[in-house]
Amino acid sequence: KGWWEREKGWYVDISPKRGRVVVFDGEIPHEGLKLEGTKILLKFSVLYGARKFLFSSSPSPPSSSSSPSSSSSFPFSAEKIKNFQQDAMFYVNQKDPKLLAHFILLETNRELLPHLPSAGVMSLMQMMAGGADKETVLLGFRSLWAIPNFYTRSEAILLGETVLKYSADPDPELRRAGIKSAFIFFSDPLYLESLLENHLNDPDPSVKETLLVSLLSLLSTLRSTPSQTRYSPAVVESLREEKVGLALEFVGKNKEEGKAIRELAKRCLLERKHLLLREEL
């Protein structure tokens, strides 16, 4: 907490050295500072969990207990969760992530989805990162959006590069999916700053609208539920930046923008004002 406030000493510097390895929890905020010369870095992530949930390989076809026609009930019994996980692993083992994505989207008991095995999540992420066609990527995004509180999963941190890649894609529909995902999955202020800087002047109005709608939702959440929000104080600090207010004000007054875009920008400005006033009290 407070890693960006270096003067308070809430940080640790790791000096680069040939052969040195740094291991840390991916949830800890971190950054790589600029170096002189060439920087060569090998980065990888380690995921862990109960082996039966990570690598279960049930050969049986899907059970009726987690089919789309199943009735909604909560909390779920251990047996129902186990059946759901076995069904998910059945689709994972088919080596076609699209089948798993459709299985997730057709599941009517949404409360079961957080119990999706890690192998299933990784299968969807690999499908999206492997040069897939547009419809496959969008299918992957939709299936991950369907998982409640996906941002709490350890695998979410591995989505960063994929999300940023698609938020800068030439196709506006993929850009919209990338932007929406960044707001859903991450709480890093660097993502927020990058998105605002790159897309408040996006040439496609639909992309700009997606950004403003997502930003408005973020501002409303921060203002209305400050004690329950998952966002770090660094996010509020980044929204406090004067350039954010100026950029929103410019969009809100720009007559070349559509009326809907201007109104969204004005609503964002108002929510930001209320948020900053609350922070000052």
C-alpha positions as a LaTeX table, in Angstrom:
\begin{tabular}{lrrr}
\hline
Residue & $x$ (\AA) & $y$ (\AA) & $z$ (\AA) \\
\hline
Lys1 & 0.00 & 0.00 & 0.00 \\
Gly2 & 1.32 & 3.41 & $-0.87$ \\
Trp3 & 4.14 & 2.09 & $-3.06$ \\
Trp4 & 3.88 & 5.17 & $-5.28$ \\
Glu5 & 4.71 & 7.45 & $-2.32$ \\
Arg6 & 8.46 & 6.90 & $-2.28$ \\
Glu7 & 9.13 & 9.62 & 0.26 \\
Lys8 & 7.32 & 7.54 & 2.89 \\
Gly9 & 9.65 & 4.63 & 2.36 \\
Trp10 & 6.90 & 2.16 & 1.42 \\
Tyr11 & 8.93 & 0.44 & $-1.26$ \\
Val12 & 11.87 & $-1.86$ & $-1.84$ \\
Asp13 & 14.43 & $-1.30$ & $-4.60$ \\
Ile14 & 15.84 & $-4.40$ & $-6.30$ \\
Ser15 & 19.08 & $-3.67$ & $-8.14$ \\
Pro16 & 19.50 & $-5.65$ & $-11.38$ \\
Lys17 & 22.33 & $-8.19$ & $-11.45$ \\
Arg18 & 23.16 & $-10.96$ & $-13.89$ \\
Gly19 & 21.51 & $-14.17$ & $-12.71$ \\
Arg20 & 19.40 & $-12.50$ & $-10.04$ \\
Val21 & 15.85 & $-13.79$ & $-9.57$ \\
Val22 & 13.02 & $-11.85$ & $-7.90$ \\
Val23 & 10.00 & $-13.80$ & $-6.64$ \\
Phe24 & 6.96 & $-11.96$ & $-5.27$ \\
Asp25 & 3.19 & $-12.13$ & $-5.00$ \\
Gly26 & 1.73 & $-10.76$ & $-8.23$ \\
Glu27 & $-0.84$ & $-8.76$ & $-6.25$ \\
Ile28 & 1.93 & $-6.52$ & $-4.88$ \\
Pro29 & 2.17 & $-3.30$ & $-6.98$ \\
His30 & 5.50 & $-3.24$ & $-8.82$ \\
Glu31 & 7.30 & $-1.35$ & $-11.57$ \\
Gly32 & 10.41 & $-1.56$ & $-13.71$ \\
Leu33 & 12.38 & 1.67 & $-13.77$ \\
Lys34 & 14.31 & 2.91 & $-16.80$ \\
Leu35 & 17.84 & 1.59 & $-17.18$ \\
Glu36 & 20.80 & 2.71 & $-19.25$ \\
Gly37 & 21.60 & 0.40 & $-22.16$ \\
Thr38 & 19.72 & $-2.78$ & $-23.01$ \\
Lys39 & 17.41 & $-4.45$ & $-20.50$ \\
Ile40 & 16.88 & $-8.19$ & $-20.96$ \\
Leu41 & 14.34 & $-9.74$ & $-18.61$ \\
Leu42 & 12.74 & $-13.18$ & $-18.35$ \\
Lys43 & 9.32 & $-12.98$ & $-16.71$ \\
Phe44 & 6.92 & $-15.77$ & $-15.88$ \\
Ser45 & 4.09 & $-16.41$ & $-13.44$ \\
Val46 & 3.47 & $-19.39$ & $-11.18$ \\
Leu47 & $-0.11$ & $-20.49$ & $-10.57$ \\
Tyr48 & $-0.97$ & $-22.99$ & $-7.87$ \\
Gly49 & $-3.97$ & $-24.68$ & $-6.38$ \\
Ala50 & $-5.43$ & $-28.04$ & $-5.38$ \\
Arg51 & $-4.23$ & $-30.54$ & $-7.97$ \\
Lys52 & $-7.66$ & $-32.12$ & $-8.48$ \\
Phe53 & $-9.09$ & $-28.72$ & $-9.47$ \\
Leu54 & $-6.15$ & $-27.71$ & $-11.69$ \\
Phe55 & $-5.66$ & $-30.93$ & $-13.60$ \\
Ser56 & $-8.76$ & $-33.05$ & $-13.11$ \\
Ser57 & $-9.46$ & $-35.05$ & $-16.26$ \\
Ser58 & $-12.90$ & $-36.54$ & $-15.99$ \\
Pro59 & $-13.53$ & $-38.65$ & $-19.14$ \\
Ser60 & $-17.26$ & $-38.69$ & $-18.58$ \\
Pro61 & $-19.63$ & $-36.45$ & $-20.60$ \\
Pro62 & $-21.38$ & $-33.52$ & $-18.87$ \\
Ser63 & $-23.73$ & $-34.43$ & $-16.04$ \\
Ser64 & $-27.29$ & $-33.20$ & $-15.90$ \\
Ser65 & $-26.69$ & $-31.40$ & $-12.60$ \\
Ser66 & $-25.01$ & $-28.38$ & $-14.19$ \\
Ser67 & $-26.81$ & $-28.30$ & $-17.49$ \\
Pro68 & $-28.45$ & $-25.04$ & $-18.60$ \\
Ser69 & $-31.82$ & $-26.38$ & $-17.51$ \\
Ser70 & $-30.78$ & $-26.85$ & $-13.89$ \\
Ser71 & $-32.70$ & $-24.86$ & $-11.30$ \\
Ser72 & $-31.10$ & $-21.96$ & $-9.52$ \\
Ser73 & $-30.09$ & $-22.59$ & $-5.90$ \\
Phe74 & $-27.52$ & $-21.12$ & $-3.55$ \\
Pro75 & $-25.46$ & $-22.03$ & $-1.66$ \\
Phe76 & $-24.44$ & $-25.04$ & $-3.71$ \\
Ser77 & $-23.54$ & $-28.40$ & $-2.26$ \\
Ala78 & $-20.01$ & $-29.72$ & $-2.62$ \\
Glu79 & $-21.38$ & $-32.38$ & $-4.97$ \\
Lys80 & $-22.96$ & $-29.80$ & $-7.27$ \\
Ile81 & $-19.72$ & $-27.81$ & $-7.43$ \\
Lys82 & $-17.77$ & $-31.00$ & $-8.11$ \\
Asn83 & $-20.14$ & $-31.92$ & $-10.95$ \\
Phe84 & $-19.77$ & $-28.45$ & $-12.44$ \\
Gln85 & $-15.98$ & $-28.71$ & $-12.32$ \\
Gln86 & $-16.04$ & $-32.17$ & $-13.90$ \\
Asp87 & $-18.27$ & $-30.88$ & $-16.68$ \\
Ala88 & $-15.93$ & $-27.95$ & $-17.28$ \\
Met89 & $-12.91$ & $-30.27$ & $-17.40$ \\
Phe90 & $-14.73$ & $-32.46$ & $-19.92$ \\
Tyr91 & $-14.81$ & $-29.47$ & $-22.30$ \\
Val92 & $-11.22$ & $-28.51$ & $-21.47$ \\
Asn93 & $-10.13$ & $-32.00$ & $-22.46$ \\
Gln94 & $-11.87$ & $-31.64$ & $-25.83$ \\
Lys95 & $-9.02$ & $-29.25$ & $-26.77$ \\
Asp96 & $-11.56$ & $-26.78$ & $-28.18$ \\
Pro97 & $-11.87$ & $-23.76$ & $-25.85$ \\
Lys98 & $-14.89$ & $-22.51$ & $-27.81$ \\
Leu99 & $-16.92$ & $-25.40$ & $-26.39$ \\
Leu100 & $-15.91$ & $-24.40$ & $-22.87$ \\
Ala101 & $-16.79$ & $-20.75$ & $-23.57$ \\
His102 & $-20.29$ & $-21.72$ & $-24.73$ \\
Phe103 & $-20.66$ & $-24.00$ & $-21.69$ \\
Ile104 & $-19.90$ & $-21.03$ & $-19.42$ \\
Leu105 & $-22.27$ & $-18.66$ & $-21.23$ \\
Leu106 & $-25.09$ & $-21.22$ & $-21.11$ \\
Glu107 & $-24.72$ & $-21.92$ & $-17.40$ \\
Thr108 & $-27.80$ & $-20.46$ & $-15.71$ \\
Asn109 & $-26.44$ & $-20.78$ & $-12.16$ \\
Arg110 & $-23.93$ & $-17.92$ & $-12.38$ \\
Glu111 & $-22.82$ & $-18.47$ & $-8.79$ \\
Leu112 & $-21.17$ & $-21.71$ & $-9.93$ \\
Leu113 & $-18.86$ & $-19.95$ & $-12.39$ \\
Pro114 & $-16.30$ & $-18.74$ & $-9.80$ \\
His115 & $-15.61$ & $-22.44$ & $-9.20$ \\
Leu116 & $-14.33$ & $-22.90$ & $-12.76$ \\
Pro117 & $-11.06$ & $-24.88$ & $-12.52$ \\
Ser118 & $-7.85$ & $-23.00$ & $-13.24$ \\
Ala119 & $-7.23$ & $-25.21$ & $-16.25$ \\
Gly120 & $-10.46$ & $-23.90$ & $-17.76$ \\
Val121 & $-9.51$ & $-20.27$ & $-17.24$ \\
Met122 & $-6.07$ & $-20.86$ & $-18.74$ \\
Ser123 & $-7.65$ & $-22.60$ & $-21.74$ \\
Leu124 & $-9.81$ & $-19.53$ & $-22.47$ \\
Met125 & $-6.89$ & $-17.15$ & $-22.05$ \\
Gln126 & $-4.68$ & $-19.18$ & $-24.37$ \\
Met127 & $-7.47$ & $-19.19$ & $-26.94$ \\
Met128 & $-7.54$ & $-15.39$ & $-26.91$ \\
Ala129 & $-3.79$ & $-14.85$ & $-26.90$ \\
Gly130 & $-2.94$ & $-17.27$ & $-29.69$ \\
Gly131 & $-3.72$ & $-15.14$ & $-32.72$ \\
Ala132 & $-7.37$ & $-16.20$ & $-32.79$ \\
Asp133 & $-9.91$ & $-14.68$ & $-35.15$ \\
Lys134 & $-12.09$ & $-11.79$ & $-34.03$ \\
Glu135 & $-15.19$ & $-13.80$ & $-33.17$ \\
Thr136 & $-13.18$ & $-16.26$ & $-31.07$ \\
Val137 & $-11.52$ & $-13.44$ & $-29.13$ \\
Leu138 & $-14.87$ & $-11.75$ & $-28.44$ \\
Leu139 & $-16.31$ & $-15.11$ & $-27.34$ \\
Gly140 & $-13.41$ & $-15.48$ & $-24.91$ \\
Phe141 & $-13.97$ & $-12.02$ & $-23.48$ \\
Arg142 & $-17.70$ & $-12.62$ & $-23.02$ \\
Ser143 & $-17.10$ & $-15.89$ & $-21.21$ \\
Leu144 & $-14.64$ & $-14.26$ & $-18.79$ \\
Trp145 & $-17.01$ & $-11.32$ & $-18.21$ \\
Ala146 & $-19.65$ & $-13.85$ & $-17.16$ \\
Ile147 & $-17.55$ & $-15.11$ & $-14.24$ \\
Pro148 & $-18.50$ & $-13.11$ & $-11.12$ \\
Asn149 & $-15.57$ & $-11.32$ & $-9.45$ \\
Phe150 & $-13.09$ & $-12.75$ & $-11.94$ \\
Tyr151 & $-10.62$ & $-10.04$ & $-10.92$ \\
Thr152 & $-10.09$ & $-11.85$ & $-7.59$ \\
Arg153 & $-8.61$ & $-14.90$ & $-9.33$ \\
Ser154 & $-4.85$ & $-15.27$ & $-9.52$ \\
Glu155 & $-5.07$ & $-15.91$ & $-13.27$ \\
Ala156 & $-6.53$ & $-12.44$ & $-13.90$ \\
Ile157 & $-3.10$ & $-10.84$ & $-13.60$ \\
Leu158 & $-1.96$ & $-12.84$ & $-16.65$ \\
Leu159 & $-4.57$ & $-11.12$ & $-18.81$ \\
Gly160 & $-2.82$ & $-7.75$ & $-18.70$ \\
Glu161 & $-0.86$ & $-7.96$ & $-21.93$ \\
Thr162 & $-3.77$ & $-9.54$ & $-23.82$ \\
Val163 & $-6.20$ & $-6.84$ & $-22.69$ \\
Leu164 & $-3.84$ & $-3.99$ & $-23.55$ \\
Lys165 & $-3.10$ & $-5.60$ & $-26.91$ \\
Tyr166 & $-6.76$ & $-5.65$ & $-27.90$ \\
Ser167 & $-7.49$ & $-2.21$ & $-26.44$ \\
Ala168 & $-5.07$ & $-0.90$ & $-29.10$ \\
Asp169 & $-6.33$ & $-3.14$ & $-31.92$ \\
Pro170 & $-7.23$ & $-1.52$ & $-35.27$ \\
Asp171 & $-10.68$ & $-3.11$ & $-35.07$ \\
Pro172 & $-12.97$ & $-0.86$ & $-32.96$ \\
Glu173 & $-15.01$ & $-3.81$ & $-31.67$ \\
Leu174 & $-11.87$ & $-5.44$ & $-30.26$ \\
Arg175 & $-10.76$ & $-2.10$ & $-28.82$ \\
Arg176 & $-14.09$ & $-1.81$ & $-27.02$ \\
Ala177 & $-13.72$ & $-5.34$ & $-25.62$ \\
Gly178 & $-10.19$ & $-4.58$ & $-24.44$ \\
Ile179 & $-11.22$ & $-1.33$ & $-22.74$ \\
Lys180 & $-14.24$ & $-2.88$ & $-21.03$ \\
Ser181 & $-12.08$ & $-5.78$ & $-19.82$ \\
Ala182 & $-9.42$ & $-3.46$ & $-18.40$ \\
Phe183 & $-12.02$ & $-1.75$ & $-16.22$ \\
Ile184 & $-13.59$ & $-5.07$ & $-15.17$ \\
Phe185 & $-10.45$ & $-7.05$ & $-14.44$ \\
Phe186 & $-7.83$ & $-4.58$ & $-13.17$ \\
Ser187 & $-7.35$ & $-1.99$ & $-10.46$ \\
Asp188 & $-3.93$ & $-0.73$ & $-11.57$ \\
Pro189 & $-3.83$ & 3.07 & $-12.08$ \\
Leu190 & $-1.32$ & 2.61 & $-14.92$ \\
Tyr191 & $-3.97$ & 0.84 & $-17.00$ \\
Leu192 & $-6.41$ & 3.65 & $-16.29$ \\
Glu193 & $-3.94$ & 6.37 & $-17.27$ \\
Ser194 & $-3.02$ & 4.54 & $-20.47$ \\
Leu195 & $-6.66$ & 4.06 & $-21.51$ \\
Leu196 & $-7.64$ & 7.67 & $-20.85$ \\
Glu197 & $-4.60$ & 8.98 & $-22.68$ \\
Asn198 & $-5.07$ & 6.75 & $-25.72$ \\
His199 & $-8.84$ & 6.60 & $-26.14$ \\
Leu200 & $-10.48$ & 9.83 & $-25.01$ \\
Asn201 & $-9.60$ & 11.02 & $-28.53$ \\
Asp202 & $-10.28$ & 7.70 & $-30.23$ \\
Pro203 & $-11.45$ & 8.23 & $-33.82$ \\
Asp204 & $-14.32$ & 5.77 & $-33.35$ \\
Pro205 & $-17.24$ & 7.22 & $-31.31$ \\
Ser206 & $-18.31$ & 3.77 & $-30.07$ \\
Val207 & $-14.88$ & 3.18 & $-28.55$ \\
Lys208 & $-14.97$ & 6.57 & $-26.85$ \\
Glu209 & $-18.45$ & 5.81 & $-25.53$ \\
Thr210 & $-17.29$ & 2.47 & $-24.08$ \\
Leu211 & $-14.42$ & 4.23 & $-22.32$ \\
Leu212 & $-16.65$ & 6.94 & $-20.85$ \\
Val213 & $-19.33$ & 4.47 & $-19.72$ \\
Ser214 & $-16.67$ & 2.35 & $-18.01$ \\
Leu215 & $-15.08$ & 5.41 & $-16.42$ \\
Leu216 & $-18.46$ & 6.66 & $-15.19$ \\
Ser217 & $-19.13$ & 3.28 & $-13.58$ \\
Leu218 & $-15.71$ & 3.38 & $-11.90$ \\
Leu219 & $-16.24$ & 6.92 & $-10.57$ \\
Ser220 & $-19.71$ & 6.04 & $-9.26$ \\
Thr221 & $-18.34$ & 2.96 & $-7.49$ \\
Leu222 & $-15.50$ & 4.89 & $-5.89$ \\
Arg223 & $-17.85$ & 7.63 & $-4.70$ \\
Ser224 & $-20.76$ & 5.51 & $-3.44$ \\
Thr225 & $-18.94$ & 2.58 & $-1.82$ \\
Pro226 & $-15.49$ & 3.85 & $-0.78$ \\
Ser227 & $-15.07$ & 1.29 & 2.01 \\
Gln228 & $-16.02$ & $-1.70$ & $-0.13$ \\
Thr229 & $-14.32$ & $-0.90$ & $-3.40$ \\
Arg230 & $-11.46$ & $-3.11$ & $-4.62$ \\
Tyr231 & $-9.59$ & $-0.16$ & $-6.10$ \\
Ser232 & $-6.41$ & 1.11 & $-4.46$ \\
Pro233 & $-5.89$ & 4.73 & $-3.34$ \\
Ala234 & $-3.55$ & 5.09 & $-6.32$ \\
Val235 & $-6.56$ & 4.92 & $-8.65$ \\
Val236 & $-8.17$ & 7.90 & $-6.90$ \\
Glu237 & $-4.85$ & 9.74 & $-7.07$ \\
Ser238 & $-4.66$ & 9.18 & $-10.83$ \\
Leu239 & $-8.22$ & 10.49 & $-11.26$ \\
Arg240 & $-7.25$ & 13.54 & $-9.23$ \\
Glu241 & $-4.71$ & 14.52 & $-11.91$ \\
Glu242 & $-5.64$ & 17.85 & $-13.46$ \\
Lys243 & $-5.07$ & 16.51 & $-16.97$ \\
Val244 & $-7.93$ & 14.03 & $-16.47$ \\
Gly245 & $-10.38$ & 16.83 & $-15.67$ \\
Leu246 & $-9.12$ & 18.95 & $-18.56$ \\
Ala247 & $-9.44$ & 16.08 & $-21.04$ \\
Leu248 & $-13.01$ & 15.31 & $-19.93$ \\
Glu249 & $-13.90$ & 18.99 & $-20.04$ \\
Phe250 & $-12.56$ & 19.25 & $-23.59$ \\
Val251 & $-14.66$ & 16.29 & $-24.75$ \\
Gly252 & $-17.73$ & 17.64 & $-22.97$ \\
Lys253 & $-17.46$ & 21.01 & $-24.74$ \\
Asn254 & $-16.32$ & 19.77 & $-28.16$ \\
Lys255 & $-19.16$ & 20.46 & $-30.61$ \\
Glu256 & $-17.68$ & 17.93 & $-33.04$ \\
Glu257 & $-18.54$ & 15.15 & $-30.61$ \\
Gly258 & $-21.99$ & 13.58 & $-30.62$ \\
Lys259 & $-24.48$ & 14.64 & $-27.97$ \\
Ala260 & $-24.29$ & 11.27 & $-26.17$ \\
Ile261 & $-20.49$ & 11.50 & $-25.91$ \\
Arg262 & $-20.61$ & 15.06 & $-24.59$ \\
Glu263 & $-23.23$ & 14.15 & $-21.98$ \\
Leu264 & $-21.19$ & 11.15 & $-20.80$ \\
Ala265 & $-18.09$ & 13.31 & $-20.43$ \\
Lys266 & $-20.07$ & 15.87 & $-18.39$ \\
Arg267 & $-21.46$ & 13.13 & $-16.14$ \\
Cys268 & $-17.92$ & 11.81 & $-15.61$ \\
Leu269 & $-16.79$ & 15.33 & $-14.68$ \\
Leu270 & $-19.62$ & 15.66 & $-12.17$ \\
Glu271 & $-18.90$ & 12.26 & $-10.58$ \\
Arg272 & $-15.21$ & 13.11 & $-10.43$ \\
Lys273 & $-16.01$ & 16.42 & $-8.72$ \\
His274 & $-18.16$ & 14.68 & $-6.09$ \\
Leu275 & $-15.47$ & 12.05 & $-5.56$ \\
Leu276 & $-12.73$ & 14.63 & $-5.01$ \\
Leu277 & $-14.94$ & 16.65 & $-2.66$ \\
Arg278 & $-15.61$ & 13.53 & $-0.60$ \\
Glu279 & $-11.89$ & 12.76 & $-0.46$ \\
Glu280 & $-11.19$ & 16.27 & 0.86 \\
Leu281 & $-13.72$ & 15.99 & 3.69 \\
\hline
\end{tabular}
